[in-house]
């Protein structure tokens, strides 16, 4: 009986010692949340693959040239194939394989349009770029799931022409994936948008998803759009759907 009590006492002591030595896990940083999201969605395949898809009857292509990202939009017209090319931040237009001079204002508008479609197509890729600033706003709950709420802004240097836009992403604490996002933009009079992801699928090892696109009153705060969404106070504006997605993994080192 004495040996049994001694063994029990030692066992309880070891359990207590183990409990005291355990340290509470540190909360994730915004950078860690974004890194986990990218790793869960495709990781290095974003950097080493060629991608094409169709959005609203236009073909979009992503590849690399000389280490720089190249975003293209292809449109069939009566004059021939129109190629809008954004290469390393510089825009040019080709019609039937001939470059067409454009004023700076149109280059800027067309370049922003091409960049915007590609930006949303590959999310969360790009959220760890050097010009991106990430801030963890805390956690919130949306439709029965817990989320890390991350605010994203951009440096003027390297942040593109729309560097003053503000984004908020909701990353699922369980899957690490960005199921919702919101943004405040300033072009064409500005506005607020909230997007809910749906139809996730993996093509060539990269995860893609479509979005239900909602709009909100300009007076609202971009950080509060999740509350307005849950309250049913956002208006559905459109659907963002990618079709005919093709991925060629391992195109680059």
C-alpha positions in Angstrom: 0.0 0.0 0.0 2.9 2.3 0.8 4.5 1.6 -2.5 1.2 2.3 -4.3 0.8 5.7 -2.6 4.4 6.6 -3.3 4.0 5.8 -7.0 0.8 7.8 -7.1 2.4 10.7 -5.4 5.3 10.7 -7.8 2.9 10.5 -10.8 0.9 13.4 -9.6 4.0 15.4 -9.0 5.3 14.8 -12.5 1.9 15.8 -14.0 1.9 19.0 -11.9 5.5 19.7 -13.0 4.6 19.2 -16.6 1.6 21.5 -16.3 3.8 24.2 -14.7 6.4 23.9 -17.5 3.9 24.3 -20.3 3.8 27.9 -21.7 0.7 29.3 -23.2 1.1 29.5 -27.0 1.7 33.0 -28.3 -0.9 34.6 -30.6 -0.1 34.6 -34.2 1.2 37.8 -35.8 -0.3 39.2 -39.0 2.7 38.0 -41.0 2.3 34.5 -39.7 -1.4 34.5 -40.6 -0.7 35.6 -44.1 2.2 33.1 -44.5 0.0 30.2 -43.4 -2.7 31.3 -45.8 -0.3 31.4 -48.8 1.2 28.0 -47.8 -2.3 26.5 -47.6 -3.3 27.9 -50.9 -0.4 27.0 -53.2 2.9 28.3 -51.7 5.8 28.3 -54.1 3.5 27.1 -57.0 2.3 30.7 -57.4 5.9 31.7 -58.2 6.8 28.7 -60.3 3.7 28.2 -62.4 2.0 29.7 -65.5 -1.7 30.4 -65.0 -4.5 31.2 -67.4 -8.3 31.6 -66.9 -11.4 33.2 -68.4 -13.2 36.1 -66.7 -16.2 37.7 -68.3 -15.4 36.3 -71.8 -11.8 37.5 -71.7 -8.7 35.3 -71.3 -6.1 36.3 -68.6 -2.6 34.9 -68.4 0.1 35.1 -65.7 3.7 34.1 -66.2 7.2 35.4 -65.5 9.7 37.0 -67.8 13.2 37.9 -66.6 12.1 37.3 -63.0 9.2 39.8 -63.3 5.5 39.1 -63.2 3.6 39.5 -66.4 -0.1 39.9 -66.4 -2.0 39.7 -69.7 -5.6 40.2 -70.9 -6.6 38.9 -74.3 -9.7 40.2 -76.2 -10.9 39.1 -79.6 -12.1 42.0 -81.7 -12.9 42.7 -85.4 -9.4 44.3 -85.7 -7.7 41.2 -84.3 -6.5 39.9 -81.0 -5.9 42.7 -78.4 -3.2 41.9 -75.9 -3.1 44.2 -72.8 0.2 43.4 -71.1 1.4 44.6 -67.7 5.1 43.7 -67.4 6.9 44.7 -64.2 4.4 47.5 -63.7 4.7 48.9 -67.2 1.7 48.6 -69.5 1.5 48.3 -73.3 -1.3 47.2 -75.8 -0.8 45.1 -78.9 -3.4 44.7 -81.6 -2.8 41.9 -84.2 0.8 41.6 -82.8 1.6 45.3 -83.3 2.0 47.7 -80.4 -0.5 50.5 -80.3 0.6 53.9 -78.7 -1.8 55.0 -75.9 -1.9 58.2 -73.9 -0.7 57.9 -70.3 -4.2 58.2 -68.9 -5.4 55.1 -70.9 -2.3 53.1 -70.0 -3.0 53.8 -66.4 -6.7 52.9 -66.6 -6.1 49.7 -68.6 -3.1 48.7 -66.5 -5.2 49.0 -63.3 -8.0 47.0 -64.8 -5.7 44.1 -65.8 -3.9 44.2 -62.4 -7.1 44.2 -60.4 -8.4 41.0 -62.0 -5.1 39.2 -61.5 -4.8 40.4 -58.0 -8.0 38.9 -56.8 -7.6 35.7 -58.8 -4.4 34.7 -56.9 -5.2 35.8 -53.4 -3.7 35.3 -50.9 -0.6 35.3 -53.1 1.0 38.8 -53.1 0.0 39.7 -49.5 3.6 39.1 -48.3 5.2 41.4 -50.9 7.7 44.0 -49.5 5.3 46.9 -50.2 2.5 45.3 -48.2 1.8 46.3 -44.6 -0.2 43.8 -42.5 -1.9 44.5 -39.1 -3.7 42.0 -37.0 -7.0 43.6 -35.8 -8.0 40.6 -33.6 -10.4 37.8 -34.1 -14.1 37.8 -35.1 -16.8 35.3 -35.9 -18.6 35.0 -39.3 -21.3 32.5 -40.0 -20.2 30.1 -37.4 -16.4 30.2 -38.0 -13.6 32.0 -36.2 -11.4 34.4 -38.2 -8.2 36.3 -37.8 -9.0 39.8 -39.0 -6.0 41.4 -40.9 -5.8 45.0 -42.2 -3.6 45.5 -45.3 -2.2 48.7 -46.6 0.5 49.5 -49.1 3.6 51.7 -49.3 3.6 54.4 -51.9 7.0 53.0 -53.2 6.2 49.7 -54.9 2.6 49.6 -53.9 1.2 50.4 -57.3 -1.0 53.3 -58.5 -3.7 52.4 -56.0 -1.4 52.2 -53.0 -3.9 54.2 -50.9 -6.5 51.5 -51.1 -7.2 49.7 -47.8 -8.1 46.0 -47.5 -9.3 43.8 -44.6 -9.1 40.0 -44.8 -10.8 37.4 -42.7 -8.5 34.3 -42.4 -10.2 31.1 -41.1 -8.4 30.1 -37.8 -9.0 26.5 -38.6 -8.2 26.2 -42.3 -6.0 29.4 -42.6 -7.9 30.4 -45.8 -9.2 33.9 -46.6 -13.0 33.3 -46.8 -14.0 37.0 -46.8 -12.4 40.3 -47.7 -13.3 44.0 -47.9 -11.7 47.0 -49.4 -12.0 50.7 -49.7 -10.9 52.1 -53.1 -10.5 55.7 -54.4 -10.6 55.5 -58.2 -13.8 56.5 -60.1 -15.2 58.3 -57.1 -14.3 55.6 -54.6 -16.4 53.1 -52.7 -16.5 50.1 -50.4 -16.8 46.4 -51.3 -17.2 43.2 -49.3 -16.6 39.8 -50.8 -17.6 36.3 -49.7 -15.7 33.4 -51.3 -17.4 30.4 -52.7 -16.8 27.5 -55.1 -13.2 26.7 -53.9 -11.2 24.3 -56.1 -7.6 23.3 -56.6 -6.1 23.3 -60.0 -2.4 22.3 -60.5 -1.9 22.6 -56.8 -3.2 26.1 -56.5 -6.4 27.0 -54.8 -8.9 29.3 -56.6 -12.2 30.6 -55.5 -15.1 32.8 -56.8 -16.7 35.7 -54.9 -20.1 37.2 -54.2 -19.4 40.9 -54.5 -21.3 43.3 -52.2 -21.3 47.1 -52.0 -21.8 49.3 -49.0 -22.5 53.0 -48.3 -19.4 55.1 -48.6 -19.9 56.4 -45.1 -19.3 52.9 -43.6 -15.9 51.8 -42.3 -14.1 49.1 -44.2 -13.2 47.4 -40.9 -16.9 47.2 -40.0 -18.2 45.6 -43.1 -18.3 42.2 -41.5 -20.9 43.5 -39.0 -23.0 45.0 -41.8 -22.8 41.8 -43.8 -24.1 39.8 -40.8 -26.9 42.3 -40.3 -27.9 41.9 -43.9 -27.2 45.6 -44.7 -25.0 45.0 -47.8 -26.3 44.9 -51.4 -25.1 42.1 -53.7 -23.6 43.8 -56.7 -22.1 41.0 -58.9 -20.4 37.6 -59.0 -16.7 37.2 -59.6 -16.3 33.8 -61.4 -13.2 32.4 -62.9 -13.6 29.8 -65.7 -11.4 27.4 -67.7 -8.5 27.7 -65.2 -5.3 26.1 -66.4 -2.1 25.8 -64.4 1.3 24.6 -65.7 3.3 23.9 -62.5 7.1 24.0 -62.5 7.4 26.5 -65.4 10.1 28.5 -63.5 12.7 27.8 -60.8 
